[in-house]
Structure formats: C-alpha cells, structure tokens
Amino acid sequence: MYRFISETLSRYFKKSSLFRVLFNLSPMYRRSTGRIKWVSEDLLLVHIEIPLSYKNKNFVGTIFGGSLFSATDPIFMIQLIFILGDDYVVWDKSSTVNFKRPANEKAYAKFKFTADEIEKIKADVELNNEITISKPLFITNKEQNVFVQLEKQIYISTKKYYNEKKQKRQSNRLFT
C-alpha cells in the first residue's frame, strides 16, 4: 500500500517530500512519537526529532526506550529502498541498542549515507549478490550529548538473487 501511494504521488511531488510526509502520516511511525523533520533531495540525509511528551514519558519522566528505538528503527531500511530502487531487496537484520543516559528532553537523530557508500553497496552487491552492512546511529539532545547509541545491521541483495534464494528454500521444504 505504502509503495503504491508513494509511486503514484511521486509523479507530482519530490521523493524527499513524499518520504517525510508519508512517513509522518503512517500509523506505524506516528505511534513511535518520532517525526521526520527534514530529508535531503537525494535522500542521503534524514533528520528526525523525538519530543518528550505524555505519549512517550515513562514511569520516571524520561522518554521511554521503546519510543526512542521505534522512532529510529525503520529509517535506514526505507531510506536505502528509496535510494537503491526496485532492483534491490533491503531488510533490517538486527539492532544493538546501548542506552547511555536518560532522555529527559527532546531527542534528535541524523541518518546519513554518502554517495561513496551507496556506490560501494552497489558494487559489493554486484560482486557478492548479497551483503550485510553495519550503520551506527546516535540519538542525542541539541548539544549532541548521546542518549542512545545504536548499531543497525542491514541486509541488501539484488531482487533477482533474493527471489532465486527464496524459491530454492521453498522447494527444499517441499522435498524434506
């Protein structure tokens, strides 16, 4: 559904605007209490904000850790899906979350890829059919004091290889 809406509206609006607006409107992201505030035109940089509010305040008055994580969880994956296009499959594999200090004020995160990283991803996938990359992420306050340090593992493959691999797994299940 989201892909169809995005593809339809991309005829009339910039992808960066659609990324921000559709993400912020989607129920799965709205519940995280995070908001995408800015997206570069090339989609390589995304800024989010997580306010401290009654919706995410925990028992001790700070931002609930689950809200901090869920506001950041899907961004890198969707960002890569938009950047790489339809010839690739992108999945979140795992995340490591290290809480450094309580988030007792508005929190921020920046999701960044460089053009060189994207070219390396494409080259590595071309060479190996599938790769897993690791991306660090920091959730901070305005002064860059770190609340949470995350490490995201992201799987990337060509769509062709992924579908062949999926078919092979399915046919192996039939014969076992």
Secondary structure, DSSP 8 states (H G I E B T S, - for coil): -HHHHHHHHTTTS-HHHHHHHHHHHSHHHHTTT-EEEEE-TTSSEEEEEE---TTTB-TTSSB-HHHHHHHHTTHHHHHHHHHH-TTEEEEEEEEEEEE-S---S-EEEEEE--HHHHHHHHHHHHHHSEEEEEEEEEEE-TT--EEEEEEEEEEEEEHHHHHHHHHHHHHHHHT-
